Amino acid sequence: MRIRTTATITTLLVAGLTPVTLPAAAASAAPAKHGDDFNGDGYRDYAYSSFSARGGGGVSVVFGTATGPGSRQQRITQASPGVPGADEADDMFGEVRAAADFDGDGYGDLAVAATGENGTQGADQGAVTILWGSACGLSKGTNLPNKNPDSHNYMGKDLATGDFNGDGKQDLAVINGSKTYVYRGPLKRSGTTGAVTKLDKTTSFYATALISGKVNGDRKTDLAIIGDVVSPEKIASDAWFIKGGTSSLTSGKTLRLESESGNGGSSERGGDGVIADFNKDGYGDIAIGTALYSKHKGRVSVWYGASAGPSRSARLTQATSGVAGSPENGDEFGSSVSAGDVNGDGYADLAVGVGGEKIDDKDNAGGVHVFKGRSSGLTGAGSQWFARNTPGVPGPLTDYDGFGGLVRLRDTDGDKSADLYVSAAGSLRLPGSPSGITTTGATEYDATPIDGFLQ
């Protein structure tokens, strides 16, 4: 599980948050059920990036309860006791985060990137620190060894966790420069790790994002690496499938996400992604939003899983039959995606943000589509559309609200239906129900920034 802070999320000034001592909770000898249960009490916690005006960044944690985020909080920076490094301007500590019980002690741990960390090899070398879970929350930290130290490599530009070799230990995948490195678990507080595998497709493939999950139905986690593909004729983005394996990771198929002529286009073209079983066939499906597709109209590519790995693919846009609206330049359909079962029918559903949607002459008002999972996969049939002008959605329709710039589906109240959390000028929660997402009971949401919700 990982969280990648997007450029659309406003920097948060949270200097008032201070660490608190939490009541002790007994941890099982077994690994934590939830990788983001940092204090071992059985509830998922919420870790989000928090930047002060002059510091190098930080992570704020809101501890979970049976009904979602609670009142207890904690903030950790590189100035916290036992955390390596120094709190220096522009380190970007906490910009990217991923959670798992890396040492198997029953407490979730948090991998935190500081992409702007300077090193002996130059500026912006980057660094990744494991913050260790305990009955009192996160405490102390251990740096991962940097296997590709160089200036402007931004180690930790993205992170993904999983058991890639099926040995029951959690591993960590890290982008460092244009390559991906998989650190085999268990990761230890002493700093020692198992083998490290380098994944490097070609000299023209530049890794930009990671998605992990189980695609081919076995016990091992698989990995999808999104990357830019650059040539003199065009620039494009691909998804490269890596099959988990007992002894080695296996390079698999590649799916072209989008391309444009010339090589002067934007970098980091591939976007947000998630793996979930949308057709309930036992295989994980890969859904990737590419917001800049076709002059930023945007689209989502769905790569369906099978026993041999991903197989058939389909595309969703606002031109798909049954989908509200129409594709327009700047809509950025797919600016964020998230998966969850919104109606409790056992199929994963997909929320797709359209942060640039213009509505009633309001520029960048934004909206969200919810696509229903079914045996045939994701289609526009029965899809739902939500925006500020949807009856029951709180708040006025305004320019540059960016509604849907970040979306998350998560069941925080234990009713077996995932709720829709949406970022805008202020975050909102729209409840899940047997009929899907509903505006009944929709509320403004300020318990915690939703970039703290892991996929």
C-alpha positions in Angstrom: 0.0 0.0 0.0 1.3 3.4 -0.8 0.2 7.0 -1.0 1.7 9.5 -3.4 1.1 13.1 -2.7 0.0 14.8 -5.9 0.8 18.3 -7.0 -2.9 19.3 -6.6 -2.8 18.8 -2.8 -2.2 22.1 -1.0 0.7 22.2 1.5 -0.6 21.9 5.0 0.6 24.1 7.9 0.3 21.9 10.9 3.0 23.2 13.2 0.5 23.0 16.1 0.3 19.2 16.0 2.6 17.5 18.5 3.3 13.9 19.4 1.1 12.4 22.0 1.4 9.3 24.2 -1.2 6.7 23.3 -2.4 3.9 25.5 -0.5 0.7 25.1 -2.1 -2.0 22.9 -1.1 -5.6 22.9 0.4 -6.7 19.6 0.1 -10.2 18.3 3.2 -12.2 17.4 1.6 -12.4 13.9 2.1 -9.6 11.4 -0.3 -6.7 11.6 -3.6 -7.3 9.8 -3.5 -3.8 8.4 -0.2 -2.4 7.2 -1.3 1.1 8.4 -2.2 0.0 11.9 0.7 1.7 13.6 -0.3 1.1 17.2 -1.5 -2.4 16.9 -5.1 -1.8 18.1 -6.7 -3.4 15.1 -7.8 -0.2 13.4 -6.3 1.5 10.3 -4.5 4.8 10.9 -4.1 7.8 8.7 -0.7 9.2 7.8 -0.5 12.3 5.7 2.2 14.8 4.6 2.4 18.0 6.6 4.8 20.8 5.7 5.7 23.8 7.9 6.7 27.1 6.4 10.5 26.6 6.7 11.0 22.9 7.6 11.8 19.9 5.5 8.5 18.3 5.8 6.8 15.8 8.2 4.2 13.1 8.6 1.1 13.6 10.7 -0.7 10.5 11.9 -4.4 10.4 13.0 -5.1 7.2 14.8 -8.1 5.1 13.8 -11.1 3.9 15.7 -14.1 1.6 14.9 -15.7 4.6 13.2 -12.8 6.1 11.4 -10.2 8.7 12.4 -10.1 9.5 16.1 -8.9 12.5 18.1 -5.4 11.2 18.9 -2.6 12.6 16.7 1.1 12.4 16.2 3.6 14.3 14.1 7.1 13.1 13.1 9.8 15.0 11.3 13.5 14.3 10.8 14.0 16.3 14.0 12.0 13.7 16.0 14.0 11.5 18.4 15.6 8.5 16.7 14.7 9.6 13.1 17.8 9.8 10.8 18.7 13.0 9.1 18.1 16.6 9.8 14.9 18.7 9.3 16.2 20.8 6.4 14.3 23.1 4.0 13.1 21.4 0.8 13.8 17.8 2.0 10.2 16.9 1.3 10.1 14.4 4.1 6.7 12.6 4.0 5.8 13.6 0.4 5.5 9.9 -0.5 4.5 7.2 2.0 3.8 3.5 2.1 2.8 1.2 4.9 3.3 -2.4 5.8 4.5 -4.5 8.8 8.0 -4.7 7.5 9.5 -6.5 10.6 6.5 -8.7 11.3 6.1 -7.6 14.9 2.3 -7.0 14.8 2.6 -3.2 14.3 2.3 -1.5 11.0 5.4 0.5 9.9 5.6 3.5 7.5 8.1 4.0 4.7 8.6 7.7 4.2 10.5 9.3 1.3 12.5 12.5 1.5 12.9 13.1 -2.3 14.7 16.4 -1.8 17.3 15.0 0.6 20.9 16.0 -0.4 23.7 13.4 -0.2 27.3 12.9 -0.8 26.6 12.4 -4.5 24.8 15.8 -4.9 21.5 17.6 -4.5 18.1 15.9 -4.4 19.7 12.5 -4.1 16.7 11.4 -2.0 16.3 9.0 0.9 13.7 6.5 2.3 13.2 6.0 6.0 11.2 3.3 7.7 9.4 4.6 10.8 8.7 1.8 13.2 5.3 1.0 14.7 4.7 0.4 18.4 2.0 0.5 21.0 2.5 4.3 21.2 2.5 4.8 17.5 5.4 5.5 15.2 8.8 5.9 16.8 12.4 6.1 15.6 13.5 5.2 12.1 16.0 3.4 9.9 17.2 4.5 6.5 17.2 2.2 3.5 20.6 1.8 1.8 20.6 3.9 -1.4 21.4 1.6 -4.3 21.6 4.3 -6.9 23.0 7.5 -5.3 23.3 10.4 -7.6 22.1 14.0 -7.8 18.5 14.6 -8.8 17.5 10.9 -8.6 14.8 11.7 -6.0 15.0 8.3 -4.3 11.5 7.4 -3.1 9.7 9.3 -5.9 7.2 6.5 -5.5 6.9 3.5 -3.2 4.9 0.2 -3.2 4.7 -2.6 -0.7 3.8 -6.3 -1.0 5.1 -9.9 -0.6 6.7 -10.1 -4.0 8.3 -13.6 -3.4 5.5 -15.2 -1.3 7.6 -15.9 1.7 5.2 -14.2 4.1 7.5 -11.1 4.6 6.7 -7.6 3.4 9.0 -6.2 0.7 9.3 -2.6 -0.5 9.6 -1.3 -4.1 11.3 2.1 -4.5 11.8 4.3 -7.6 15.3 5.8 -7.6 16.3 7.7 -10.7 14.7 6.0 -13.7 14.8 2.6 -12.1 12.9 0.5 -9.6 14.6 -1.3 -6.7 12.8 -4.1 -4.7 14.1 -4.5 -1.1 13.3 -8.0 0.2 11.9 -8.3 3.7 11.9 -8.6 6.5 13.3 -5.1 6.8 15.1 -4.6 10.2 15.7 -1.8 12.6 19.4 -2.6 12.4 19.3 -1.5 8.7 20.0 -4.9 7.3 17.8 -6.2 4.5 17.6 -9.2 2.2 18.5 -9.1 -1.5 17.7 -6.0 -3.6 16.5 -6.5 -7.1 16.9 -3.8 -9.8 14.2 -3.5 -12.4 15.2 -1.5 -15.5 13.3 -2.1 -18.7 15.2 -0.2 -21.3 17.3 3.0 -21.6 14.3 4.9 -22.9 11.9 3.8 -20.1 11.9 6.1 -17.1 9.9 4.7 -14.1 7.6 7.3 -12.5 5.0 5.4 -10.5 4.3 2.0 -8.8 1.2 -0.1 -8.3 1.3 -3.3 -6.3 -1.3 -6.1 -5.9 -2.2 -9.7 -6.8 -3.0 -10.0 -10.5 -2.5 -13.6 -11.5 -4.2 -15.3 -8.5 -1.2 -16.8 -6.7 0.1 -15.9 -3.2 2.8 -13.5 -4.5 2.3 -9.8 -5.0 2.8 -8.4 -8.5 4.0 -5.0 -9.6 3.0 -2.6 -12.3 5.6 0.1 -13.1 4.4 3.2 -14.9 7.0 5.0 -16.9 7.7 7.6 -19.6 9.0 6.2 -22.9 11.0 8.8 -24.8 12.2 8.6 -28.5 13.0 11.3 -31.1 9.5 10.8 -32.7 7.3 10.8 -29.6 6.9 10.7 -25.9 4.5 8.1 -24.3 3.7 6.4 -21.1 3.6 2.6 -20.5 2.5 0.2 -17.8 5.1 -2.6 -17.4 3.9 -5.7 -15.6 6.3 -7.5 -13.2 5.2 -10.9 -12.0 6.1 -11.8 -8.4 8.1 -15.0 -8.0 9.7 -17.2 -5.3 13.3 -16.8 -6.6 13.0 -13.9 -9.0 10.7 -11.2 -10.4 9.7 -11.8 -14.0 9.4 -9.1 -16.7 6.0 -9.3 -18.3 3.8 -7.5 -20.8 3.6 -3.8 -21.4 0.5 -1.7 -22.0 0.7 1.6 -23.9 -1.3 4.2 -21.9 -1.0 7.2 -24.3 1.5 9.0 -26.5 2.0 12.2 -28.4 4.2 13.2 -31.3 7.5 14.9 -30.5 9.5 14.6 -27.4 8.8 18.0 -25.8 5.7 16.8 -23.8 5.3 16.7 -20.1 7.2 14.1 -18.0 5.6 11.7 -15.5 2.8 11.2 -17.9 1.3 8.1 -16.4 -0.8 8.8 -13.3 -2.7 7.4 -10.4 -3.4 3.6 -10.4 -4.9 0.8 -8.3 -5.2 -3.0 -8.5 -8.6 -4.5 -7.6 -10.9 -7.3 -8.8 -13.6 -5.5 -10.7 -15.2 -8.6 -12.3 -14.8 -10.9 -9.3 -13.0 -13.7 -11.2 -10.3 -14.0 -8.6 -7.7 -12.0 -10.5 -6.6 -8.5 -9.8 -7.3 -5.9 -12.5 -5.0 -2.9 -13.0 -6.7 0.5 -13.4 -4.6 3.5 -14.3 -5.7 7.1 -14.8 -3.9 9.2 -17.4 -5.2 12.7 -17.0 -3.1 14.3 -19.8 -4.4 12.0 -22.5 -5.6 13.8 -25.6 -5.0 17.4 -24.5 -5.8 16.6 -20.9 -9.2 15.2 -21.7 -8.0 12.2 -19.8 -8.9 8.5 -19.7 -8.6 5.4 -17.6 -7.0 2.2 -18.8 -8.2 -1.1 -17.3 -5.9 -4.1 -17.7 -7.8 -7.2 -16.6 -5.9 -9.9 -14.7 -5.7 -13.6 -15.6 -3.7 -16.7 -14.6 -0.8 -15.7 -16.8 -0.9 -12.0 -15.7 -2.8 -9.1 -17.3 -4.6 -9.9 -20.5 -7.3 -7.9 -22.2 -7.5 -4.2 -21.8 -10.3 -1.6 -22.0 -10.5 2.2 -21.9 -12.9 4.4 -20.0 -13.5 8.1 -20.9 -16.4 10.5 -20.8 -17.2 9.3 -24.3 -17.9 5.8 -23.0 -21.5 4.8 -23.4 -23.5 5.5 -20.2 -21.0 8.0 -18.7 -22.2 11.5 -17.9 -20.7 14.4 -19.7 -18.4 14.6 -22.7 -14.6 14.7 -23.1 -13.3 18.2 -23.3 -9.7 19.6 -23.2 -8.6 20.2 -19.7 -11.1 17.9 -18.0 -8.4 15.6 -16.7 -10.6 12.5 -16.4 -8.5 10.1 -14.3 -6.6 12.7 -12.3 -7.2 10.3 -9.4 -8.6 6.8 -9.1 -9.6 4.6 -6.2 -11.2 1.2 -5.7 -13.6 -0.2 -3.2 -16.9 -2.0 -2.9 -19.5 0.8 -2.5 -22.6 -1.3 -2.4 -21.5 -4.5 -0.7 -22.1 -6.8 -3.6 -18.5 -8.3 -3.5 -17.4 -6.5 -6.7 -14.8 -3.8 -6.5 -16.0 -0.5 -7.9 -13.9 2.4 -9.3 -14.1 6.1 -8.5 -12.5 8.4 -11.1 -11.8 12.1 -10.4 -12.3 14.7 -13.1 -10.7 17.6 -11.4 -10.7 20.0 -14.4 -14.4 19.6 -15.4 -16.1 22.9 -16.4 -19.6 23.0 -15.1 -22.1 25.9 -15.7 -19.3 28.2 -16.8 -17.3 27.5 -13.7 -13.8 26.6 -14.7 -12.1 23.6 -13.0 -15.2 23.0 -10.9 -14.6 19.3 -11.0 -16.5 16.1 -10.5 -16.3 12.3 -9.8 -17.6 9.3 -11.7 -18.2 6.0 -9.9 -18.1 2.9 -12.1 -19.8 -0.3 -10.9 -18.0 -3.6 -10.9 -19.8 -6.6 -12.5 -18.9 -9.9 -14.1 -18.3 -8.3 -17.4 -15.9 -5.7 -15.9 -16.2 -2.0 -15.7 -18.5 -0.2 -18.2 -20.4 3.0 -18.2 -23.7 1.2 -17.5 -25.1 2.3 -14.2 -22.2 4.7 -13.5 -22.8 7.6 -11.1 -21.8 11.2 -11.4 -21.3 13.6 -8.5 -20.4 17.3 -8.5 -21.1 20.4 -6.3 -24.4 20.9 -8.2 -25.6 17.3 -7.5 -28.6 17.5 -5.2 -27.4 16.7 -1.6 -23.7 17.5 -2.2 -22.6 20.1 0.3 -21.1 23.4 -0.8 -21.5 25.8 -3.7 -20.3 25.3 -7.3 -17.3 27.6 -7.8 -14.4 28.2 -10.2 -11.3 26.2 -9.4 -12.8 24.1 -6.7 -11.0 21.1 -8.2 -13.7 18.7 -6.9 -12.3 15.2 -7.5 -8.6 16.2 -7.7 -8.1 13.4 -5.2 -10.6 10.6 -4.6 -10.6 7.7 -2.1 -13.0 4.8 -1.5 -12.9 3.5 2.1 -15.3 1.9 4.5 -14.6 3.9 7.7 -17.8 3.1 9.6 -17.8 -0.8 9.3 -21.1 -1.1 7.3 -19.3 -3.2 4.5 -19.9 -0.4 2.0 -17.0 1.9 1.0 -17.7 5.6 1.3 -16.5 8.2 -1.3 -14.1 10.8 0.0 -13.4 13.7 -2.3 -10.9 16.5 -2.1 -12.0 20.0 -3.2 -11.6 23.4 -1.6 -12.7 21.3 1.4 -13.0 17.6 1.6 -16.3 15.7 1.5 -17.7 12.3 2.5 -20.5 10.7 0.5 -21.7 7.4 2.1 -21.8 4.0 0.4 -25.1 2.1 0.4 -26.7 -1.0 -1.1 -27.7 1.2 -4.1 -24.2 2.7 -4.5 -22.8 6.1 -3.4 -25.5 8.3 -2.0 -25.8 12.0 -1.1 -28.0 11.1 1.8 -25.9 11.9 4.8 -23.2 13.6 2.7 -21.0 15.9 4.8 -18.1 18.2 4.7 -15.1 16.2 6.0 -12.3 17.5 8.1 -11.3 14.6 10.4 -8.0 14.2 8.4 -6.7 15.1 4.9 -7.8 12.3 2.6 -4.3 11.9 1.2 -3.8 10.0 4.4 -6.1 7.2 3.1 -4.0 4.4 1.7 -5.2 2.7 -1.5 
